[in-house]
């Protein structure tokens, strides 16, 4: 909670029914006070209004900076893992495992306030597994969170004995006239699902209550697992059914699954369980996870995924990527480096390997020449190609190195000149140490260099320059850079700083834009830009697992969820986004017109 100098006035909040005035005032006083117990339990029978009171509290804090709710995690059907994913998302860390979440919250300097509706309904999966009981979530995650001195929580526990009531605030709403729901059998729930013309369940039209509960009821059915197997073999249910229930069921290795569904689902589960994910995006996420893993599921989901504004095209999960860049002069050519320093060129449309590239790594490819005086083993963390045979490389040791073959003295001279320029500058002052390298340009290739002092330098790789165009863009070290030349002759340079700002500088001008393109409390892990048929587009990968696509001319931003943290990006003018990390490389087709349809 953030408490300002002004105490909030409950009279300005949404009105409450007469019977909720007293518990509402008690909850409000607990939140606004800040000096009492760090845990508030909302107790009461089903239908007594506990969840409604938390919703009232949340609504009242909107627009009041003196009172901030940092996360609200409805817990019905959540396990320890899926609760951690959602809480991590809302706190801005991205979906994290329970252990990593505890570390992040422990290191967070904010005083945090979280709301937890329906804790007594938590748990999912087979009843004989710990994940089915809310007590597991309490013991594995909630109690460790509540032990942190800077975290406060209001938790709905029903009439259960979850969480000790000693020394805590208790808001008791007592009994209610409402009656329990959810007693329908599996057969009754399935009977409520509309059918397609050929008699199959149409899960896209199923009532929400059925989608949330039918898998749990199937797990209890006395049919030797036939109901569960039928649901897991139905891709329509995979797209529309409860993602949290599916996640819990698929962790049980005793349940047989078709193909490699368990592996595919596990890959996509942190994003599939996000509350903002609709069925179209669920199909796109599940399809992206299935590509290069489960051919049958991939083919079934392809038409559904292609209806979305983005969809996966191909994946190479065995290709571990540390650096990525489009190759100037090579149609559909993509240069990728793995963590060992091996560089190869791939076809952007299919992911097929086109061949080796000169590399300073020992034995990485035939004909490679390690630059004189340079280390013989290089681990590129970013790369700026001049052409198919030469490039500038930023090594993980922060050295800027030329990558050339022995029979190309022109490229060697140009790239050595850039490396020597920045090497000499770094020796003269630590603020000039290179911290980022990017590429760009369709008519003429560029290398973009960012340094510790926040300055961005743009070099033409197509013609000799004695010195770069430079501009002090950031007040913090530069973490990522890229550039794009547009149809009207502009060269737009984008850069990210360690303070979470993304800036735009048109290299012919003296100053960058006066305000950041974006400013967030997370780090940018990769940038890519392209001049597309709808105008320049910038892709920004963030450390919290989000990828933002910025349509430069309109200023509109779309968010593409990432299945894994991104280390390297490239974007083609046709709207093919290439995403790389140590676990693989994959391509996503963007529907470019959707970027300006918000």
Secondary structure, 3 states (H helix, E strand, C coil): CCCCCCCCCHHHCCCCCHHHHHHHHHHHHHHHHCCCCCEEEEECCCCCCHHHHHHHHHHHHCCCCCCCCCEECCCCCCCHHHHHHHHHHHHCCCCCCHHHHHHHHHHCCCCEEEEECCHHHCCCCCCCCHHHCHHHHHHHHHHHHHCCCCEEEEEEEECCCCCCCCCCEEEECCCCCCCCCCCCCHHHHHHCCCECCCCCECHHHCCHHHHHHHHHHHHHCCCCCHHHHHHHCCHHHHHHCCHHHHHHHHCCCCCCCCCCHHHHHHHHHHHHCCCCCCHHHHHHHHHHHHCCCCHHHHHHHHHHHHCCCEEEEEEECCCCCCEEEECCCCCCEEEEECCCCCEEEEECCCCCEEEECCCCCCCCCCCEECCCCCCCCCCEEEEEECCCCCEEEEECCCCEEEEEECCCHHHHHHHHHHHHHHHHHHHHCHHHCEEEEEEECCCCCEEEEEECCCEEEEEECCCCCCCCEEEECCCCCEEEEEEEECCCCCEEEEEEECCCEEEEEECCCCCCCCCCCEECCCCEEEEEEEEECCEEEEEEEECCCEEEEEECCCCEEEEEECCCCCCEEEECCCCEEEEEECCEEEEEEECHHHHHCC
